[in-house]
Amino acid sequence: MASTTLSSAFSLLSRPSTSPCPAVSLPRSSFPVPDSRRRRRAVTVASTATESPKVLELGDTIAGLTLEEARNLVDHLQERLGVTAAAFAPAAVVAAPGAGGGAAAEEEAPVEKTEFDVVIEEVPSSARIATIKVVRVLTSLALKEAKDLIEGLPKKLKEAVSKDEAEDAKKQLEEVGAKCECDMLKTASWLSTRQGDQGTTTTARASRPCPLLPAGAGAMTFAYDTDVVMDDGTIIKTTVTNSGDATKLFLREVRQTRKPLIVGLDTEWRVIRRQGRRPRNRMAVLQLCVGHRCLVFQIVAADYVPAALKAFLASPQHRFVGVVVDVDVERLRCDCNIVVNNTVDLRYAAADVLGRPHLRTAGLKILAREVMGVEIEKPKHLTCSEWDRPLSQAQVRYAAIDAFVSYEVGRLVLTREHAQDAAFTGAMTILPSQLP
């Protein structure tokens, strides 16, 4: 009985909506249902609640909630009871618009993967020389670069190559004793990849309204995990999504320790151009990073913004770090009604801790060089690209690296891990091998 009641509540409260609407009170016994001839007939709703005034009162209260309040209630119930709405949703077959009454929806055609990464996982000491030779043949790298590539594994040898090329490279490496994997990449951004107890599955989802897109626009809900590799070999485990549910899963993962966190925060904007008027920026992508775990949330195309995300960002317990972070925070407040309470501008923090006043006007690229000892690229064609469209692999890499570098600079500066080195050398150079 309890699961049936909860299922009904989730079915009612979890329906997405494109715009806020006033609360509507439904009759308890029946509601009109139109038929194909525009006649109305009453459909009686069977209910066991008529004998319980307490349940009736609760039902009236729920029916009077706004859509935003209803979504918050669903989030609260899921957190409180440790369940999800999907666990109670009945299986259903949806007919395509205009199809006959008994016609079933066509099954989605499987999407063939066309791009692969070749990742070297392990190289035994007895196979190092032979592996370096194979690496040089496959990549045309110099001897020193090939040696560096097989240090600090795992590392990507090839990225976004065809299936045949990836399998050939894997075969050559394994023949000399190296262990490697061919990881599949997405062929389109609008794919949903969810990690569950049974592994990773990839499916296309139905289209849902997008609250921040122009009227009439739409997008598909998607989520997938990918490894973003920096030029120095650092791997950033990244979730790319526009799904509120996937965002909540990410937050649960990074908050497992329940300790105050340093969180790298960055945003990407879309430019709205209007004839005869100045272009305006609007929020498109929100990036968060804790350690080597990153979220790229395309909020402009989100099915909904979870209350858990708003609560996380509003928490004074965590410190959200970035460059010119107050501008990102203001954009979040204006466009998404999201408040970020505890922020740190890395320019001023680095300038004060390192005693270098010129860093007060530095960008993330300069901070990465002076604090981390690494070089990052910020090409204009990516900075000013269309972040409200399906994200390319280059955009995902750019967004994840920005968030990770913000986190790492914040961690090193705020925890003052560099203090002893700075005292002896007067400089701040941290190599990737020194990072945890």
Secondary structure by P-SEA (a helix, b strand, c coil): caaaaaaaaaaaaaccccccccbbbbbccbbbbbccccbbbbbbbbbcccccaaaaaaaaaaaaccaaaaaaaaaaaaaaacccccccccbbbbbccccccccccccccbbbbcbbbbbbccccccaaaaaaaaaaaaccccaaaaaaaaccccccccccccaaaaaaaaaaaaaabbbbbbbbbbccccbbbbbccccbbbbbbcbbbbccccccbbbbbbcbbbbbbccccccccccccccaaaaaaaaaaaaccccccbbbbbbbbbbbbbccccbbbbbcbbbbbcccbbbbccccccccccaaaaaaaacccbbbbbcaaaaaaaaaaacccccccccccaaaaaaaaacccccccccaaaaaaaaccbbbbbccccccccccccccaaaaaaaaaaaaaaaaaaaaaaaccaaaaaaaccbbbbcccccc
